[in-house]
Amino acid sequence: MKPFAESPFRTIAWRLWLPTAILALWEILAAQGLLNALFFPAPSRLARFAWHMVLDGELPSALSATFSRMFFGSAIGIAAGLITGLAMGILTPVRKSLEPLISGLNSTPKLAIMPMLLIFTGVGETARLVPIALTSFIVVAVNAVDAVRNINQAYIELAHNYGARGWLLLRRVYIPASLPHVFTGLRLALGRGLVITISVELLGSADGLGSLIWMAWQTFATERLYVGVASTALTGALVHEALHLSERRLLPWRQRAGAA
């Protein structure tokens, strides 16, 4: 028996009612003077301030810098992580050789290596991109290993019986069967990649949302601080939803299997 399917409107309503209620309550309390306007500006005031930041180009410029940094660093890490993870999952010697290194890197705070990078590369874009790429690499590699090791061995044996070997086996069995786990890894990688991007921008960058937030804190510009944080949250939510929609389009069979 199939579960009751919610309409898209109902799904959106469930997702938006709580933040809408919080913003409405915040607006009412601010209008009544029950909140300190210096620390808790009214949402309507923040919306007007954000619009002015859009018009003068400050917010689009910061978003563009953060997006570029996050996607470039994450793309490098995702590509390397996918290749490494598939190799570790398929080839036992590779897994045994790299597993200690991956485990060690996974438990190391990625920002902890930034001082070392500053020594070797100086203050520049490389020192900012490496922690982002490393974060995405670890997340995708771990998920790819788990994906390959969880593949039903009957599929592999059946492919062997039909003569599939090497690249054909990888393309026809390993990669398609790994895609659900890989998409999970992509969502986690980009989510954590955004966190690391903002963090490295906070530590030292002349542009990006992290730099905007840091400068707002230093100058006690409360409205700018709220707009920067809200923009970061919205960026993360949009990236997550975009990947979720891509997964539904590329893996429709997974949605049908879940609804069965």
Secondary structure, DSSP 4 states (H G I P E B T S, - for coil): -PPPPPPHHHHHHHHHHHHHHHHHHHHHHHHTT-S-TTTS--HHHHHHHHHHHHHTTHHHHHHHHHHHHHHHHHHHHHHHHHHHHHHHHH-HHHHHHHHHHHHHHHTS-GGGGHHHHHHHH-SSHHHHHHHHHHHHHHHHHHHHHHHHHTS-HHHHHHHHHTT--HHHHIIIIIHHHHHHHHHHHHHHHHHHHHHHHHHHHHHH-SSSHHHHHHHHHHTT-HHHHHHHHHHHHHHHHHHHHHHHHHHHHH-HHHHHHHH-
